[in-house]
Amino acid sequence: MKKMKKTKKEIRRDFRQSVFDRSGGLCEMCKDLAADAHHITDRNLMPNGGYVSENGIAVCAKCHVRAEAYHISGGKICEPGWWPNDLYAAIGSSYEKAYEASLQLSTS
């Protein structure tokens, strides 16, 4: 039987769910209640949008602002401990793992 490709909406939903499942619904940086699934490496820089748990970290609203500073500034501004490699380390991943997992995504 032929495997059906997931829609982008399904891939985004699965990304968020897998990140929250790993974190137990808590921010993986400060342990408050998580509100967002943040892409560690920008979606535009990963194959198929990087919608894989290896590229996602659950963050509360306050920590999401801190993590987004890197993306918003084009990689020029980042607090110590908030660089992409720091976020990958917090979830036991790496850019290489995220990239490889992203290659496996299939969209319709």
ZAVEXLO-260887 format. One record per residue: residue number from 0; y, x, z of N, C-alpha, C, O, CB in turn. Coordinates in steps of 0.02 Angstrom, whole numbers, plus 50000, padded with zeros to 5 digits. Each point is the difference from the previous one (the first is absolute). Glycine has a CB too. Layout:
% ZAVEXLO-260887
+-----+-------+-------+-------+-------+-------+-------+-------+-------+-------+-------+-------+-------+-------+-------+-------+
! pos !  n.c2 !  n.c1 !  n.c3 ! ca.c2 ! ca.c1 ! ca.c3 !  c.c2 !  c.c1 !  c.c3 !  o.c2 !  o.c1 !  o.c3 ! cb.c2 ! cb.c1 ! cb.c3 !
+-----+-------+-------+-------+-------+-------+-------+-------+-------+-------+-------+-------+-------+-------+-------+-------+
! NUM !     Y !     X !     Z !     Y !     X !     Z !     Y !     X !     Z !     Y !     X !     Z !     Y !     X !     Z !
...
+-----+-------+-------+-------+-------+-------+-------+-------+-------+-------+-------+-------+-------+-------+-------+-------+
END
This chain:
% ZAVEXLO-260887
+-----+-------+-------+-------+-------+-------+-------+-------+-------+-------+-------+-------+-------+-------+-------+-------+
! pos !  n.c2 !  n.c1 !  n.c3 ! ca.c2 ! ca.c1 ! ca.c3 !  c.c2 !  c.c1 !  c.c3 !  o.c2 !  o.c1 !  o.c3 ! cb.c2 ! cb.c1 ! cb.c3 !
+-----+-------+-------+-------+-------+-------+-------+-------+-------+-------+-------+-------+-------+-------+-------+-------+
!   0 ! 49941 ! 50042 ! 50000 ! 50059 ! 49958 ! 50000 ! 50062 ! 50045 ! 50000 ! 50004 ! 50049 ! 50037 ! 49934 ! 49858 ! 50024 !
!   1 ! 50111 ! 50075 ! 49898 ! 50061 ! 50039 ! 49993 ! 50046 ! 49990 ! 50060 ! 50011 ! 49943 ! 50022 ! 49980 ! 50049 ! 49853 !
!   2 ! 50035 ! 50062 ! 50153 ! 50045 ! 49997 ! 50058 ! 50069 ! 49978 ! 49977 ! 50028 ! 50027 ! 49953 ! 49906 ! 50063 ! 50107 !
!   3 ! 50094 ! 49860 ! 49975 ! 50067 ! 49975 ! 49983 ! 50053 ! 50047 ! 50028 ! 49994 ! 50024 ! 50056 ! 49963 ! 49857 ! 49945 !
!   4 ! 50094 ! 50131 ! 49959 ! 50056 ! 50041 ! 50023 ! 50043 ! 49958 ! 50047 ! 50007 ! 49939 ! 49991 ! 49992 ! 50130 ! 49903 !
!   5 ! 50030 ! 49963 ! 50156 ! 50044 ! 49966 ! 50046 ! 50070 ! 49994 ! 49970 ! 50021 ! 50042 ! 49961 ! 49912 ! 50000 ! 50137 !
!   6 ! 50101 ! 49905 ! 49921 ! 50070 ! 49993 ! 49979 ! 50043 ! 50046 ! 50044 ! 49978 ! 50022 ! 50053 ! 50002 ! 49857 ! 49909 !
!   7 ! 50080 ! 50134 ! 50016 ! 50046 ! 50041 ! 50040 ! 50013 ! 49967 ! 50068 ! 50005 ! 50035 ! 50050 ! 50048 ! 50010 ! 49845 !
!   8 ! 49951 ! 49890 ! 50106 ! 50012 ! 49964 ! 50063 ! 49941 ! 50011 ! 50048 ! 50010 ! 50011 ! 50060 ! 50059 ! 49902 ! 49879 !
!   9 ! 49871 ! 50085 ! 50035 ! 49941 ! 50011 ! 50042 ! 49997 ! 50073 ! 50025 ! 49982 ! 50012 ! 50057 ! 49957 ! 49899 ! 49878 !
!  10 ! 50079 ! 50135 ! 50022 ! 50001 ! 50071 ! 50020 ! 50051 ! 50011 ! 50055 ! 49986 ! 50036 ! 50048 ! 49979 ! 49998 ! 49837 !
!  11 ! 50095 ! 49936 ! 50109 ! 50052 ! 50007 ! 50052 ! 49976 ! 49969 ! 50066 ! 50010 ! 50029 ! 50053 ! 50080 ! 49969 ! 49858 !
!  12 ! 49878 ! 49944 ! 50084 ! 49975 ! 49966 ! 50060 ! 49946 ! 50043 ! 50034 ! 50001 ! 50009 ! 50061 ! 50024 ! 49878 ! 49887 !
!  13 ! 49929 ! 50139 ! 50012 ! 49947 ! 50042 ! 50027 ! 50027 ! 50064 ! 50031 ! 49974 ! 50023 ! 50051 ! 49948 ! 49931 ! 49863 !
!  14 ! 50130 ! 50075 ! 50055 ! 50032 ! 50060 ! 50028 ! 50027 ! 49985 ! 50069 ! 49984 ! 50036 ! 50048 ! 50046 ! 50003 ! 49836 !
!  15 ! 50010 ! 49910 ! 50122 ! 50030 ! 49981 ! 50064 ! 49946 ! 49987 ! 50053 ! 50004 ! 50024 ! 50056 ! 50095 ! 49927 ! 49883 !
!  16 ! 49850 ! 50011 ! 50041 ! 49947 ! 49983 ! 50047 ! 49961 ! 50061 ! 50023 ! 49984 ! 50007 ! 50059 ! 50007 ! 49882 ! 49887 !
!  17 ! 49994 ! 50157 ! 50008 ! 49962 ! 50059 ! 50019 ! 50040 ! 50046 ! 50046 ! 49972 ! 50031 ! 50046 ! 49966 ! 49962 ! 49845 !
!  18 ! 50127 ! 50011 ! 50097 ! 50043 ! 50041 ! 50043 ! 50004 ! 49969 ! 50070 ! 49995 ! 50036 ! 50050 ! 50072 ! 50002 ! 49850 !
!  19 ! 49942 ! 49896 ! 50103 ! 50004 ! 49967 ! 50065 ! 49933 ! 50001 ! 50037 ! 49998 ! 50006 ! 50061 ! 50093 ! 49920 ! 49893 !
!  20 ! 49854 ! 50068 ! 50008 ! 49934 ! 50003 ! 50032 ! 49990 ! 50068 ! 50033 ! 49975 ! 50004 ! 50056 ! 49979 ! 49915 ! 49859 !
!  21 ! 50064 ! 50134 ! 50050 ! 49992 ! 50068 ! 50027 ! 50041 ! 50008 ! 50064 ! 49977 ! 50031 ! 50049 ! 50002 ! 50014 ! 49835 !
!  22 ! 50082 ! 49928 ! 50116 ! 50046 ! 50011 ! 50056 ! 49990 ! 49950 ! 50057 ! 50029 ! 50007 ! 50054 ! 50052 ! 50038 ! 49865 !
!  23 ! 49877 ! 49905 ! 50070 ! 49992 ! 49948 ! 50051 ! 50063 ! 49957 ! 50007 ! 50010 ! 49968 ! 50051 ! 49909 ! 50105 ! 50009 !
!  24 ! 50123 ! 49927 ! 49888 ! 50062 ! 49961 ! 50001 ! 50057 ! 50034 ! 50037 ! 50052 ! 49969 ! 50011 ! 49877 ! 49931 ! 49983 !
!  25 ! 50061 ! 50163 ! 50025 ! 50052 ! 50036 ! 50035 ! 50032 ! 50053 ! 49956 ! 49968 ! 50026 ! 49954 ! 49972 ! 49953 ! 50154 !
!  26 ! 50122 ! 50037 ! 49906 ! 50035 ! 50054 ! 49966 ! 49963 ! 50065 ! 50014 ! 49985 ! 50017 ! 50057 ! 50127 ! 49923 ! 49952 !
!  27 ! 49872 ! 50096 ! 49938 ! 49962 ! 50061 ! 50008 ! 50043 ! 50059 ! 50022 ! 49975 ! 50056 ! 50007 ! 49947 ! 49902 ! 49906 !
!  28 ! 50142 ! 50029 ! 50098 ! 50045 ! 50053 ! 50024 ! 50019 ! 49988 ! 50073 ! 49996 ! 50047 ! 50040 ! 50048 ! 49968 ! 49844 !
!  29 ! 49976 ! 49924 ! 50134 ! 50023 ! 49988 ! 50069 ! 49956 ! 49952 ! 50040 ! 50010 ! 49990 ! 50060 ! 50105 ! 50031 ! 49898 !
!  30 ! 49837 ! 49948 ! 50008 ! 49952 ! 49954 ! 50031 ! 50028 ! 49931 ! 50017 ! 49967 ! 49961 ! 50034 ! 49977 ! 50139 ! 50012 !
!  31 ! 50118 ! 49884 ! 49932 ! 50025 ! 49931 ! 50005 ! 49964 ! 49957 ! 49949 ! 49959 ! 50025 ! 49961 ! 50156 ! 50016 ! 50079 !
!  32 ! 49899 ! 49895 ! 49959 ! 49970 ! 49954 ! 49951 ! 50024 ! 50019 ! 49930 ! 50060 ! 50006 ! 49988 ! 49934 ! 49902 ! 50099 !
!  33 ! 49959 ! 50101 ! 49867 ! 50017 ! 50019 ! 49931 ! 50027 ! 49940 ! 49962 ! 49977 ! 49944 ! 50008 ! 49935 ! 50146 ! 49994 !
!  34 ! 50138 ! 49924 ! 49956 ! 50029 ! 49947 ! 49959 ! 49990 ! 50014 ! 49925 ! 50000 ! 49953 ! 49960 ! 50085 ! 50027 ! 50129 !
!  35 ! 49906 ! 50083 ! 49893 ! 49997 ! 50018 ! 49929 ! 49944 ! 50051 ! 49987 ! 49979 ! 50037 ! 50044 ! 50144 ! 49940 ! 49947 !
!  36 ! 49855 ! 50023 ! 49946 ! 49955 ! 50052 ! 49975 ! 50042 ! 50043 ! 49954 ! 50019 ! 49978 ! 49945 ! 49875 ! 49948 ! 50064 !
!  37 ! 50121 ! 50134 ! 50012 ! 50045 ! 50046 ! 49964 ! 49960 ! 50046 ! 49955 ! 49950 ! 50029 ! 50021 ! 50132 ! 49966 ! 50073 !
!  38 ! 49940 ! 50012 ! 49842 ! 49971 ! 50049 ! 49954 ! 50027 ! 50069 ! 50020 ! 50060 ! 50011 ! 49999 ! 49930 ! 49902 ! 49906 !
!  39 ! 49966 ! 50132 ! 50111 ! 50021 ! 50067 ! 50020 ! 50030 ! 50037 ! 49940 ! 50055 ! 50026 ! 50004 ! 49856 ! 49977 ! 50086 !
!  40 ! 50052 ! 49998 ! 49855 ! 50027 ! 50026 ! 49937 ! 50022 ! 49939 ! 49960 ! 49963 ! 49951 ! 49995 ! 49963 ! 50154 ! 50005 !
!  41 ! 50134 ! 49898 ! 49973 ! 50029 ! 49944 ! 49963 ! 49950 ! 49972 ! 49949 ! 49964 ! 50038 ! 49967 ! 50150 ! 50011 ! 50049 !
!  42 ! 49885 ! 49886 ! 49978 ! 49955 ! 49966 ! 49953 ! 50007 ! 50025 ! 49929 ! 49951 ! 50004 ! 49963 ! 50055 ! 49896 ! 50109 !
!  43 ! 50054 ! 50118 ! 49908 ! 50012 ! 50023 ! 49932 ! 49974 ! 50070 ! 49987 ! 49997 ! 50023 ! 49942 ! 50103 ! 49906 ! 50056 !
!  44 ! 49880 ! 50106 ! 50053 ! 49975 ! 50068 ! 49993 ! 49924 ! 50005 ! 50007 ! 49972 ! 50055 ! 49999 ! 50137 ! 49985 ! 50045 !
!  45 ! 49859 ! 49903 ! 49964 ! 49927 ! 49999 ! 50009 ! 49969 ! 49959 ! 49943 ! 50030 ! 49953 ! 49975 ! 49982 ! 50057 ! 50150 !
!  46 ! 49927 ! 50009 ! 49855 ! 49965 ! 49959 ! 49950 ! 49990 ! 49929 ! 50026 ! 49985 ! 49990 ! 50059 ! 49957 ! 50113 ! 49898 !
!  47 ! 50067 ! 49849 ! 50000 ! 49987 ! 49930 ! 50017 ! 50040 ! 49975 ! 50061 ! 49979 ! 49953 ! 50033 ! 49908 ! 50061 ! 49918 !
!  48 ! 50169 ! 50018 ! 50063 ! 50043 ! 49978 ! 50053 ! 49983 ! 50025 ! 50070 ! 50035 ! 49984 ! 50048 ! 49983 ! 49919 ! 49884 !
!  49 ! 49928 ! 50134 ! 50074 ! 49983 ! 50029 ! 50066 ! 49983 ! 49949 ! 50053 ! 50011 ! 50012 ! 50059 ! 50062 ! 50080 ! 49912 !
!  50 ! 49901 ! 49850 ! 50009 ! 49983 ! 49947 ! 50047 ! 49932 ! 50011 ! 50032 ! 49954 ! 49959 ! 49993 ! 50115 ! 49963 ! 49939 !
!  51 ! 49924 ! 50134 ! 50103 ! 49938 ! 50018 ! 50034 ! 50016 ! 50018 ! 50073 ! 50054 ! 50025 ! 50014 ! 49893 ! 50015 ! 49877 !
!  52 ! 50006 ! 49948 ! 50153 ! 50014 ! 50013 ! 50071 ! 50015 ! 50074 ! 50013 ! 50034 ! 50016 ! 50048 ! 49891 ! 49887 ! 49982 !
!  53 ! 50049 ! 50141 ! 49928 ! 50013 ! 50071 ! 50007 ! 50073 ! 50018 ! 49988 ! 50023 ! 50054 ! 50017 ! 49859 ! 49968 ! 49948 !
!  54 ! 50156 ! 49931 ! 50004 ! 50071 ! 50010 ! 49987 ! 50044 ! 49952 ! 50039 ! 50059 ! 49994 ! 49987 ! 49911 ! 50046 ! 49899 !
!  55 ! 50001 ! 49926 ! 50162 ! 50038 ! 49951 ! 50038 ! 49997 ! 50011 ! 50075 ! 49949 ! 50022 ! 50027 ! 50030 ! 49898 ! 49883 !
!  56 ! 50076 ! 50065 ! 50123 ! 50003 ! 50006 ! 50072 ! 50032 ! 49937 ! 50028 ! 50052 ! 49977 ! 49974 ! 49956 ! 50150 ! 50020 !
!  57 ! 49962 ! 49845 ! 50057 ! 50028 ! 49940 ! 50033 ! 50058 ! 50022 ! 50045 ! 49992 ! 50045 ! 50041 ! 49895 ! 49895 ! 49955 !
!  58 ! 50170 ! 50027 ! 49995 ! 50059 ! 50018 ! 50038 ! 50037 ! 49938 ! 50025 ! 49998 ! 49947 ! 49968 ! 50013 ! 50159 ! 49965 !
!  59 ! 50022 ! 49901 ! 50123 ! 50044 ! 49947 ! 50025 ! 50065 ! 50004 ! 49959 ! 50009 ! 50047 ! 49961 ! 49940 ! 49957 ! 50157 !
!  60 ! 50094 ! 49948 ! 49890 ! 50063 ! 49999 ! 49962 ! 50042 ! 50063 ! 50012 ! 50028 ! 50028 ! 49953 ! 49970 ! 49847 ! 50052 !
!  61 ! 50007 ! 50146 ! 50058 ! 50040 ! 50059 ! 50016 ! 49971 ! 50064 ! 49968 ! 50037 ! 50040 ! 49972 ! 49997 ! 49905 ! 50137 !
!  62 ! 49902 ! 50063 ! 49895 ! 49968 ! 50059 ! 49971 ! 50001 ! 49997 ! 49923 ! 50001 ! 50052 ! 49967 ! 49926 ! 49958 ! 50136 !
!  63 ! 50072 ! 49930 ! 49870 ! 50003 ! 49995 ! 49927 ! 50066 ! 50027 ! 49974 ! 50001 ! 50033 ! 49948 ! 49924 ! 49866 ! 50056 !
!  64 ! 50129 ! 50088 ! 50031 ! 50065 ! 50028 ! 49980 ! 49997 ! 50076 ! 50001 ! 50026 ! 50033 ! 49954 ! 50033 ! 49865 ! 50092 !
!  65 ! 49911 ! 50130 ! 50004 ! 49995 ! 50074 ! 50006 ! 49956 ! 50028 ! 49944 ! 50017 ! 50052 ! 49972 ! 49997 ! 49940 ! 50153 !
!  66 ! 49931 ! 49974 ! 49859 ! 49956 ! 50024 ! 49946 ! 50033 ! 49992 ! 49932 ! 49990 ! 50042 ! 49956 ! 49911 ! 49928 ! 50114 !
!  67 ! 50137 ! 49978 ! 49920 ! 50033 ! 49987 ! 49936 ! 50057 ! 50049 ! 49985 ! 50018 ! 50008 ! 49942 ! 49953 ! 49872 ! 50071 !
!  68 ! 50057 ! 50152 ! 50037 ! 50056 ! 50046 ! 49989 ! 49981 ! 50054 ! 49949 ! 50042 ! 50020 ! 49960 ! 49997 ! 49960 ! 50158 !
!  69 ! 49900 ! 50042 ! 49883 ! 49977 ! 50051 ! 49952 ! 50005 ! 49973 ! 49929 ! 50026 ! 50034 ! 49955 ! 49896 ! 50014 ! 50132 !
!  70 ! 50053 ! 49891 ! 49901 ! 50001 ! 49970 ! 49933 ! 50071 ! 49985 ! 49977 ! 50019 ! 50015 ! 49944 ! 49868 ! 49936 ! 50078 !
!  71 ! 50151 ! 50019 ! 50022 ! 50069 ! 49980 ! 49983 ! 50043 ! 50060 ! 49981 ! 50042 ! 49996 ! 49956 ! 49947 ! 49906 ! 50122 !
!  72 ! 50000 ! 50154 ! 49956 ! 50040 ! 50060 ! 49988 ! 49972 ! 50043 ! 49943 ! 50028 ! 50053 ! 49986 ! 50005 ! 49945 ! 50134 !
!  73 ! 49914 ! 49980 ! 49848 ! 49970 ! 50040 ! 49948 ! 49966 ! 50062 ! 50028 ! 49994 ! 50051 ! 49966 ! 50091 ! 49907 ! 49955 !
!  74 ! 49893 ! 50038 ! 50141 ! 49965 ! 50056 ! 50032 ! 50045 ! 50051 ! 50032 ! 49976 ! 50053 ! 50021 ! 49936 ! 49929 ! 49897 !
!  75 ! 50152 ! 50003 ! 50087 ! 50048 ! 50048 ! 50028 ! 50011 ! 49992 ! 50075 ! 50016 ! 50048 ! 50034 ! 50039 ! 49954 ! 49856 !
!  76 ! 49936 ! 49937 ! 50135 ! 50013 ! 49986 ! 50071 ! 49935 ! 49975 ! 50032 ! 49968 ! 49954 ! 49975 ! 50154 ! 50019 ! 50002 !
!  77 ! 49861 ! 50059 ! 50078 ! 49941 ! 49979 ! 50037 ! 50002 ! 50030 ! 50069 ! 50012 ! 50059 ! 50009 ! 49921 ! 49931 ! 49884 !
!  78 ! 50054 ! 49968 ! 50157 ! 49997 ! 50024 ! 50069 ! 49937 ! 50042 ! 50009 ! 49949 ! 49987 ! 49967 ! 50115 ! 49912 ! 50074 !
!  79 ! 49938 ! 50150 ! 50003 ! 49938 ! 50036 ! 50016 ! 49946 ! 49951 ! 50023 ! 50013 ! 49955 ! 50040 ! 50055 ! 50147 ! 49992 !
!  80 ! 49872 ! 49908 ! 49943 ! 49945 ! 49956 ! 50018 ! 49992 ! 49940 ! 49953 ! 49953 ! 49961 ! 50007 ! 50063 ! 50075 ! 50109 !
!  81 ! 50030 ! 49957 ! 49837 ! 49999 ! 49942 ! 49955 ! 49992 ! 50019 ! 49927 ! 50006 ! 49956 ! 49956 ! 50065 ! 49985 ! 50125 !
!  82 ! 49915 ! 50122 ! 49904 ! 49988 ! 50021 ! 49932 ! 49934 ! 49969 ! 49976 ! 49957 ! 49984 ! 50042 ! 50106 ! 50126 ! 49977 !
!  83 ! 49927 ! 49880 ! 49917 ! 49937 ! 49970 ! 49976 ! 49938 ! 50035 ! 50028 ! 49952 ! 49965 ! 50019 ! 50108 ! 50003 ! 49878 !
!  84 ! 49939 ! 50098 ! 50106 ! 49940 ! 50033 ! 50027 ! 49988 ! 49982 ! 50074 ! 49943 ! 49998 ! 50022 ! 50076 ! 50095 ! 49897 !
!  85 ! 50036 ! 49895 ! 50118 ! 49992 ! 49978 ! 50070 ! 49970 ! 49930 ! 50003 ! 49957 ! 49987 ! 50043 ! 50142 ! 50084 ! 49990 !
!  86 ! 49922 ! 49885 ! 49923 ! 49974 ! 49932 ! 49999 ! 49927 ! 50000 ! 49979 ! 49958 ! 49964 ! 50028 ! 50156 ! 49991 ! 49946 !
!  87 ! 49870 ! 50085 ! 49974 ! 49929 ! 50006 ! 49980 ! 49958 ! 50025 ! 50059 ! 49946 ! 49974 ! 50013 ! 50089 ! 50049 ! 49867 !
!  88 ! 49989 ! 50027 ! 50156 ! 49963 ! 50028 ! 50056 ! 49988 ! 49946 ! 50054 ! 49947 ! 49999 ! 50032 ! 50102 ! 50114 ! 49944 !
!  89 ! 50001 ! 49844 ! 50034 ! 49994 ! 49948 ! 50052 ! 49943 ! 49951 ! 49985 ! 49973 ! 49969 ! 50045 ! 50149 ! 50041 ! 49975 !
!  90 ! 49860 ! 49984 ! 49915 ! 49946 ! 49953 ! 49982 ! 49937 ! 50037 ! 49976 ! 49952 ! 49969 ! 49977 ! 50135 ! 49947 ! 49992 !
!  91 ! 49913 ! 50151 ! 50037 ! 49941 ! 50038 ! 49979 ! 49990 ! 50003 ! 49925 ! 49944 ! 50002 ! 49976 ! 50004 ! 49967 ! 50131 !
!  92 ! 50107 ! 50031 ! 49856 ! 49996 ! 50001 ! 49927 ! 50041 ! 50059 ! 49974 ! 50023 ! 50043 ! 50038 ! 49961 ! 49832 ! 49958 !
!  93 ! 50026 ! 50126 ! 49938 ! 50040 ! 50051 ! 49967 ! 50021 ! 49973 ! 49932 ! 49974 ! 49950 ! 49976 ! 49966 ! 50144 ! 50084 !
!  94 ! 50109 ! 49939 ! 49910 ! 50021 ! 49980 ! 49933 ! 49941 ! 50002 ! 49952 ! 49991 ! 49955 ! 49960 ! 50125 ! 50090 ! 50063 !
!  95 ! 49844 ! 50007 ! 49982 ! 49942 ! 50008 ! 49955 ! 49951 ! 49942 ! 50008 ! 49976 ! 49973 ! 49950 ! 50038 ! 50151 ! 50054 !
!  96 ! 49970 ! 49858 ! 50057 ! 49955 ! 49944 ! 50013 ! 50029 ! 49934 ! 49972 ! 49965 ! 49960 ! 49969 ! 49991 ! 50098 ! 50134 !
!  97 ! 50109 ! 49932 ! 49909 ! 50033 ! 49939 ! 49977 ! 50001 ! 49997 ! 49923 ! 49988 ! 49948 ! 49971 ! 50083 ! 50051 ! 50133 !
!  98 ! 49943 ! 50057 ! 49865 ! 50002 ! 50003 ! 49927 ! 49932 ! 49983 ! 49971 ! 49995 ! 49959 ! 49954 ! 50096 ! 50128 ! 50051 !
!  99 ! 49856 ! 49944 ! 50021 ! 49933 ! 49988 ! 49975 ! 49980 ! 49927 ! 50010 ! 49971 ! 49969 ! 49955 ! 49999 ! 50150 ! 50071 !
! 100 ! 50044 ! 49853 ! 50032 ! 49984 ! 49930 ! 50013 ! 50039 ! 49954 ! 49953 ! 49974 ! 49949 ! 49977 ! 50002 ! 50078 ! 50143 !
! 101 ! 50086 ! 49990 ! 49866 ! 50042 ! 49960 ! 49955 ! 49973 ! 50000 ! 49929 ! 50007 ! 49950 ! 49964 ! 50092 ! 50076 ! 50107 !
! 102 ! 49871 ! 50028 ! 49908 ! 49970 ! 50003 ! 49933 ! 49944 ! 49949 ! 49993 ! 49986 ! 49977 ! 49944 ! 50042 ! 50143 ! 50050 !
! 103 ! 49941 ! 49861 ! 50061 ! 49943 ! 49954 ! 49999 ! 50021 ! 49927 ! 49995 ! 49959 ! 49957 ! 49985 ! 49977 ! 50126 ! 50081 !
! 104 ! 50128 ! 49903 ! 49947 ! 50024 ! 49930 ! 49995 ! 49996 ! 49975 ! 49929 ! 50012 ! 50038 ! 49952 ! 50065 ! 49981 ! 50146 !
! 105 ! 49905 ! 49919 ! 49895 ! 49997 ! 49969 ! 49934 ! 50039 ! 49936 ! 50001 ! 49985 ! 49955 ! 50040 ! 49902 ! 50097 ! 49936 !
! 106 ! 50163 ! 49941 ! 49981 ! 50041 ! 49940 ! 49997 ! 49989 ! 49963 ! 49935 ! 49977 ! 50028 ! 49950 ! 50108 ! 50025 ! 50124 !
! 107 ! 49930 ! 49883 ! 49928 ! 49993 ! 49959 ! 49939 ! 50064 ! 50000 ! 49960 ! 50003 ! 49969 ! 49947 ! 49914 ! 49960 ! 50110 !
+-----+-------+-------+-------+-------+-------+-------+-------+-------+-------+-------+-------+-------+-------+-------+-------+
END
